[in-house]
Amino acid sequence: MTPITIGYWDTKGGAEYPKWVASYLGVPFIEKIHNQDWIEKGEKFSLGLDFPNLPYLIDGDFKMCESQAMAYYFAAKANNTEILGGDLFGQAKVRQILDVACDVNSAFQKALWSPQNTDIVSNIKKVVSEGAFPEKIELLSRYLGDRKYFVDDKPTLADLFIADVNQILSLLIRSSGNECPFRKHDNLTNHLRMVRGLPGIAEWIEKDKKLLIPDGVFPFPILDS
């Protein structure tokens, strides 16, 4: 199988989830690292992408963006329906959980980049202590319970995406000096550890030395882990 190109910044960030999916499924890929030329010199408009953005993938003549869509493409490329949830019932459950996790991520990102208040630390403190963000994390923890996976007995896109959201947002929240709602739930902490240890994903994490979140982007130092 010819390796697929995944384009992103020189950091893990939003490309980590689709890379986890590809790594777990054994879909080979190579990385194209972009710098500010992506914006300043208009590289984003030179690749023939329908919706120019990072991350993106290029597989021969096929090109697409958006992390969630890329994850589904890798599942199709590997001809693997188990990671989608198996039957239609399981796939609907996975989609439901993905939507909840996307709501969690969106609530945090909205607060993080809000133009209404430049005090990012205060924004983070507010979003992690009230509203949809902590409430939906609580619901995810309750739904997972003492099970290993969110749907049935095998990893799905829901597991990989929630684990990725968990690791990125937990690092940002703790680095800002705030208490992380994810860390209040042992099952979500154990779930993240389990996903990071899955075949393919563990090897990718060991190989990839890029930072999850670069220092200097936010007004506080990023913790080591």
ABEGO torsion letter per residue (X at the ends): XBBBBBBBBBBAEAAAAAAAAAAAAGBBBBBBBBBAAAAAAGAAAAAGBABBBOBBBBBEABBBBEAAAAAAAAAAAAGBAAAAGEBAAAAAAAAAAAAAAAAAAAAAAAAAABAABABAAAAAAAAAABEAAAAAAAAAAAAAEABABABEABBBAAAAAAAAAAAAAAAAAAAAGBBBAAAABAAAAAAAAAAAABBGAAAAAAABABBABBBGABABBBBAX
